[in-house]
């Protein structure tokens, strides 16, 4: 049900009111994220109060950074896999669904590489580090313009230049992909924290003057109403603060101020506030989706409800442990320095002169018994073993270190390691599911744009067009962290179920083999069957012989083989009237290299079980013994 309360054309006053309210709601969460950043970037203070002046605090372990990075690297997958349901119960609809799946996978890969930071890794890091993430569906309007605008040949353009222009146009028309998937920092985007699919979005950020001028100029060329904006003082890189407003009805751009240099920092000037343009949102959706990681918990008292309690990062419960660990490391380091470098004591007056002599060498002039070496501190062993309880508490509050690839004591088999890693990984089930939801929303938005804009895209050789969608934009994304051991076990179990008739071949392909293009796989199986036919082998071999110019030699060899073969023509000659091609081992082509069915059957025999007790399927997926 659309929200008609937002159907009015936005004004500066409306945008300001929403901006102030949402900024207030998210203010505590932003301060909390700033604290998380100080630990991740290791800029926090090791000592507090007077101790900070007396004790060095520059030595800070990499533990907080490694906790976040290991969690993201080992538990957050980098690429989504899309699943599309057929819109109808027909082979054509199934083939269209498969084409959409493959094209969406290719588009996700391409979009991730077009961003400075890998999209899905950045999304996973925000969820783990900040406990909250925002995903943006964007369009590169420059690409769309190049796809739509037919090239124009000017009078001063020669043939070579015109050829280059037309070929570039064909490239953009066929292969250029206009979609962008971005991961903005959550502090830059203001959304309603309690709405999973937000109805209002405000992006408060800085833009260069030249970028703003280009957007305004492009709308003026289309005859749209815009505010006035020009690049000032011939400075295209002057920075302005803008508010971008999104609802399902409108997209607006408001100039909120400009950045003035004030010493070493920027100061904000809001005297320039004015509306630059207001467009109707023909997309029909707000291009942002957001989610909490699930590490937080809403408070019981309604008066204390705050998104800060939901936007809880992985470091939140262990920050005290991290600071205590840094203090211990710093103290032990100082103890090692004291034990390694002896200090000298003296009762001689004029200590400055004595220090100069010590600096010059070991031999000095001074009264007897007036100089002595300070006794080395004898630190107890427990002092250097202290800290194991902090490591244990850090693991309890985050995850087991074996997730980062470290082997635990007493774990000696692959199975034990796999079981423990699987148990440890359950910590990240909720963030992974949130990533899947955000990717699914993003994919659905892109399918909707393909249909609304009537696009025909070819991305990495995979074509997708609005005709394949049938006005249905539903799609599901999954992020699978592949464990080879568990994957192998699942496939074995699936093959046993397939042999027993408990599941279909399509279920095995989708669930256990993670095959995306089932209809294409069926066609490839039929192609393999055709290639394995002896008659097809024979004709293909003769065709190659013609290309090589040795057709007559091949025919003579076939005739000799017929005459020598006892009991009639060799196997492979149909009805005894055809001819047979002899393989390199002297056998007919359908049995060459010692295999019935020829080389294709030899390739099939490579797909054997690991042991005699393991069942293996044939090329059609049917289980067989041996």
Steps between C-alpha positions, in 0.01 A plus 500: 500500500668828393556770759311800362626722782826522305333559163534879526782667312786552749612844612814618678303526824375140471846362428653698788236375740560135410876550502505650851273231640690206347835654601380516858384138492836375370725732707580247776569225247744725313693574819513127568633433149770762558611304807504176299717674238752604767553133589501367145749767390685474835478870587342443843678606822676217681528692829259738664554805727846561652622160379470622141769762567741265674468179302559453128186402311629460146512118507155367411446138390336433164234285668195727438589538133568130452173402673297697245710411196511126578125491555435673165759301304396157624127533562371766260492379137606744229247414228127425509335214314156584364200270467206583278170314497331435161200727447311218327504122496663463160843415362528846346433666838759277668758590238422871547542462879838334446610781269402758762694313773820481297474862384439628854808312625707658223357845574578465871862413419530791257346753739727393786806563283376846397510627858817608684425243773357156424129551556407191695814494711432861595143411590616210719759717674241764589270234644779343707679819606209743542216253546307679227531538121335690213490383137432736211363415154635757255497579129780651293303751293802563275490138386125522436545813290773335293276196447202706385643795306571410137841625386504812284760549228629854485641663190859494628496126576695274264417135427733355764362727771142418402581127505641534852192692618255246357690203641509657846128560472441134411712399799297710741171395342578130533724451801522811721339428835343811662428354846708574806483339844665712766562470873488852648609549858190479722579840652441663158148360446203578724223237503223405737674241724178305560398459133676221311387649168528875572248744354728804537875526447723806541862500393698786655841529335750718313519546122730693272359806327563351155290191580207708623522726195492197266183361664323835485608560138382154387151567637485842338572336163197276557284805568459432870471768767820544705658742740791718396851370555830601347861414571645790699840665470602254229531234769329177382615312811341729756316281750131542574278322750188349341197305620363236265135411573335174395146371535309268268345816350781756477875541466625844605837671531547780751807721535553527875819706523860518393827414668718789610861448600547604862855424601561125480130404500192565293221715635141457385309794355125449452418840348499347154203263561271470196332230289692404188245268339207271572435195278219250510636163609416290196690206651219443748724414797746652744844381380629418849463196721647451847533238772641442849751220553310349792768536771292756694178485699224756541465620864198406707398854593324671211638836612854376433441361150788614280651358176833508685388187686439318170804631308747305712827388341711193573750698710239644736514235779880472497619861494593489870695178437678657204610800706617276788691285253669807352599614850650158577693491174631851563601413858678179398680684223627757751610218732704345219662835425593551867648151523696537178667835559676553837484836670799655680478658847745760638552710812761723330421864470497637151290220355482675163878463453476134604224436248711652225790269588267197497376598158857517368607157624518247783810653671428803716677699768316507833558424870487135602165351608314802373355326190313172478284306262132488587370154576293349219135459598407139561148477361306184590413252224125544550534860391591392149235226490231732627227579246371156403174572682457813288557301180240250614249774579560666163430169326186446707377845403577464128590165341748216527841569348476184290269693265809695392673173408680425827500140623388436856688267732360149494333537159671244279258412220337689215158394625559643847623828352198521267252435783658764724522759222136437411399552865708818526355636178147504642594832660469653154177341383293814568735744317521259205121484478479878511750522216286259300193714562677819390637332187154362418344847531776647284453229236123553496551875454729440203253262335230763545720761329580262213126460443405866547780627275455214252870415510674227302837434668786264425740472792801270472330316216174451693189669363205626700201691367163620623323223306659241732340658809129481418445797741617285791797646691537238771847355550690350792871535580717275715854540629657158539826462691627181337663239722644236262466218755136570583421565133646162406293327769183676386555396142559139600181500706312659211623234258379226735159665524489532122577129459228410748249710308441729797588817306492609138798583284399868505500498881846345507633758254354792688548392863821295497685582177407873518438498126345823372400412143307172525327537164833574334653197673226277357579626153873441552428144614307440179788648302739259674269210417497603135879533489539150647294344221732290277334631183564858607860408588549361156359801318694746716824313438442504124422871514833563673673282241351717222624816673848347528496401131549130573149376425619256235767362733240451773265320262778265382589426862138420571481263203813316614359469848180350355691241302718397797218488755388137549129431498389812321544873538645640820278628775384849422416438134119514489329196347833390365471742212662808650858574588680512834773737616796332668634661816870552587510165676381309195146455632180631341418852607211390722739279701826691471723533808343184639159646578163410360356819366836654408665806656172633639454181697862522612435847637195367679708232670702775667193567713561206731441459872779569746488139619320182400240575767405839364218514247547722198244634253513471124482811283121505528525511879381140552680305773683185404734251660872486427 
